[in-house]
Amino acid sequence: MATIDLPATVPTILQPSPDSDKLILTSLPPPTPDEVNTHLLRILATAPCPGELTWASAFPTAVFPPGQDSTTRPLVPGPDLVGIVLSSPADSKFQPGTRVFSRTPALRPGNARKYATAPEHELAAVPEGLSDEMAVATPMGAETGWQGLFVHGGLAPPMESDAEARNKDRSVFVTGASGAVGGWAVQLARAVGVGRIVGVCSGANVDFVKGLGATEVIDYRATSVADWVASGGGKVDLVLDCVGGAMLSQSWHAVRQGGRVVSIVGDPEGVRPEGVGVGAEGCFFIMESVGGQLEEVARLIERGVVRPVVD
Ligand SMILES: NC(=O)c1ccc[n+]([C@@H]2O[C@H](COP(=O)([O-])OP(=O)(O)OC[C@H]3O[C@@H](n4cnc5c(N)ncnc54)[C@H](OP(=O)(O)O)[C@@H]3O)[C@@H](O)[C@H]2O)c1
C-alpha cells in the first residue's frame, strides 16, 4: 500500500466537550490507516445526524472505547461521508481514486475534517453521476431503513430473486415517513414490491411521502393511529417507527397479531398500551455500518428505483 504524506495537522471541526453542543474549527493530526481502518480517504462531503452532539454525554459507552474520553477520542461530528480513496490494501475493492460513501460508527470520530480512515466492509462505491451532496444524504438513512425492513422486519431484500412475489401481500407502516430514515424505508419498501405501504407524516408532507411510494398516508396532526385503524385503516405486518415516544406507543394499534413493531428511537415494549398489539412483538435496534447493504442501495439508485432527497 502506497504511503501518503499528510500534513502534521489538518482543519477539523471539533466538539470540545461532551456536555456542550458548541463546535469549534481547529487543527488536529489527521488519522492514519491501521490494521482495522485500512483505507485512507480524503473527505469530499459529510452530513450530521439528529442528536449526535448529545451522544457522548448520554451514551458514553457507545462513543468512547474502554479507557478513552474526549481527550483521546476527539469528538468530530458528521458520521456520514463521501470521500476519495487515497490509499488502500492491494486486494481491496476500493482502489485509490474510487469515490466511496459510508457511515462511520459512533465509536470512531466523524468526518468533519479533511481525511478519515475506514475498513473495507463499511464502504461502497458512489454511483456515477450522483453528486457528493446527494450521495452523503444516503448512508445513514438508507442503511437504517434497510436494516429496519430486511434485517429486523422480516421482508425479503432486493437481491433475492423472488423478493417481489414474497413481499406483494405484506404491509408496512412507517412513522416519520417524511424524514431521512423513514423516507428511505418507504422507497425501499416500494422497491421490493411491498403491497401496502402506509406512511405517517405531517399534512405538509403528504404529497411528498406519496411520491416516495406510500400507498396511503396519515397526517398525524389530523388523525390518531388508533382512530385511523378503527375507521377501517386495518392492521399491518410491520411497523417501522422512526419517531418514538407517543407515536411509537400509538403505532401498536396498527400492528396485526403475529406482526412486529421495530423502532429506531425507543424500546417499543416499554410504551406498549395495555391490551394493545396482543400477539405482536417489539424490538429496538441501533444501525450498523454495512457497506454491502449500501452497495445494494447504490444499485437501486443507478437503476433509478430510489433516490436520496435533500431539501
Ligand atoms: N437507532 C438507530 O440506529 C438510528 C439511526 C438513525 C436515526 N435514528 C433516530 O431516528 C430518528 C429519526 O431520524 P431521521 O434522521 O429520520 O430524522 P428526521 O429526518 O429529522 O425525520 C424526523 C421525522 O419525524 C417526524 N415527526 C416529527 N415530530 C413528530 C411527531 N410529534 N409525531 C409524528 N412524527 C413526527 C417528522 O415528520 P414531519 O416533518 O412530516 O412532521 C419527520 O418525518 C431520530 O431520533 C434519530 O436520532 C436512530
The ligand as a MOL file (V3000), in Angstrom:
LIG
                    3D

  0  0  0     0  0            999 V3000
M  V30 BEGIN CTAB
M  V30 COUNTS 48 52 0 0 0
M  V30 BEGIN ATOM
M  V30 1 N -31.3570 3.5110 16.0820 0
M  V30 2 C -30.6190 3.9570 15.0780 0
M  V30 3 O -29.6700 3.3010 14.6410 0
M  V30 4 C -30.9570 5.2700 14.4170 0
M  V30 5 C -30.4150 5.5510 13.1580 0
M  V30 6 C -30.7610 6.7660 12.5530 0
M  V30 7 C -31.6190 7.6510 13.2070 0
M  V30 8 N -32.0840 7.3440 14.4430 0 CHG=1
M  V30 9 C -33.0390 8.2460 15.1280 0
M  V30 10 O -34.2550 8.1400 14.3980 0
M  V30 11 C -34.9500 9.3700 14.4280 0
M  V30 12 C -35.3050 9.8000 13.0180 0
M  V30 13 O -34.1180 10.1520 12.3450 0
M  V30 14 P -34.2020 10.9170 10.9470 0
M  V30 15 O -32.8080 11.2270 10.5720 0
M  V30 16 O -35.0810 10.1890 10.0180 0 CHG=-1
M  V30 17 O -34.9270 12.2700 11.4290 0
M  V30 18 P -35.6110 13.4060 10.5450 0
M  V30 19 O -35.0950 13.4020 9.1470 0
M  V30 20 O -35.4780 14.6590 11.3480 0
M  V30 21 O -37.1570 12.9840 10.4840 0
M  V30 22 C -37.9910 13.1170 11.5960 0
M  V30 23 C -39.4080 12.6880 11.2170 0
M  V30 24 O -40.2170 12.7050 12.3990 0
M  V30 25 C -41.4930 13.2570 12.0880 0
M  V30 26 N -42.0420 13.8650 13.3110 0
M  V30 27 C -41.5350 14.9100 13.9890 0
M  V30 28 N -42.3100 15.1520 15.0770 0
M  V30 29 C -43.3060 14.2270 15.0720 0
M  V30 30 C -44.4120 13.9430 15.9340 0
M  V30 31 N -44.6560 14.6740 17.0280 0
M  V30 32 N -45.2170 12.9090 15.6070 0
M  V30 33 C -45.0030 12.1720 14.4980 0
M  V30 34 N -43.9620 12.3770 13.6430 0
M  V30 35 C -43.1260 13.4020 13.9400 0
M  V30 36 C -41.2260 14.2620 11.0020 0
M  V30 37 O -42.4070 14.4010 10.2290 0
M  V30 38 P -42.9220 15.8070 9.6050 0
M  V30 39 O -41.6710 16.5930 9.2650 0
M  V30 40 O -43.7100 15.4150 8.4050 0
M  V30 41 O -43.6960 16.4540 10.7000 0
M  V30 42 C -40.1020 13.5780 10.2080 0
M  V30 43 O -40.6600 12.7170 9.2430 0
M  V30 44 C -34.0700 10.3480 15.1960 0
M  V30 45 O -34.4930 10.3600 16.5390 0
M  V30 46 C -32.6750 9.7140 15.0840 0
M  V30 47 O -31.8360 10.0810 16.1570 0
M  V30 48 C -31.7910 6.1730 15.0610 0
M  V30 END ATOM
M  V30 BEGIN BOND
M  V30 1 1 1 2
M  V30 2 2 2 3
M  V30 3 1 2 4
M  V30 4 1 4 5
M  V30 5 2 4 48
M  V30 6 2 5 6
M  V30 7 1 6 7
M  V30 8 2 7 8
M  V30 9 1 8 9
M  V30 10 1 8 48
M  V30 11 1 9 10
M  V30 12 1 9 46
M  V30 13 1 10 11
M  V30 14 1 11 12
M  V30 15 1 11 44
M  V30 16 1 12 13
M  V30 17 1 13 14
M  V30 18 2 14 15
M  V30 19 1 14 16
M  V30 20 1 14 17
M  V30 21 1 17 18
M  V30 22 2 18 19
M  V30 23 1 18 20
M  V30 24 1 18 21
M  V30 25 1 21 22
M  V30 26 1 22 23
M  V30 27 1 23 24
M  V30 28 1 23 42
M  V30 29 1 24 25
M  V30 30 1 25 26
M  V30 31 1 25 36
M  V30 32 1 26 27
M  V30 33 1 26 35
M  V30 34 2 27 28
M  V30 35 1 28 29
M  V30 36 1 29 30
M  V30 37 2 29 35
M  V30 38 1 30 31
M  V30 39 2 30 32
M  V30 40 1 32 33
M  V30 41 2 33 34
M  V30 42 1 34 35
M  V30 43 1 36 37
M  V30 44 1 36 42
M  V30 45 1 37 38
M  V30 46 2 38 39
M  V30 47 1 38 40
M  V30 48 1 38 41
M  V30 49 1 42 43
M  V30 50 1 44 45
M  V30 51 1 44 46
M  V30 52 1 46 47
M  V30 END BOND
M  V30 END CTAB
M  END
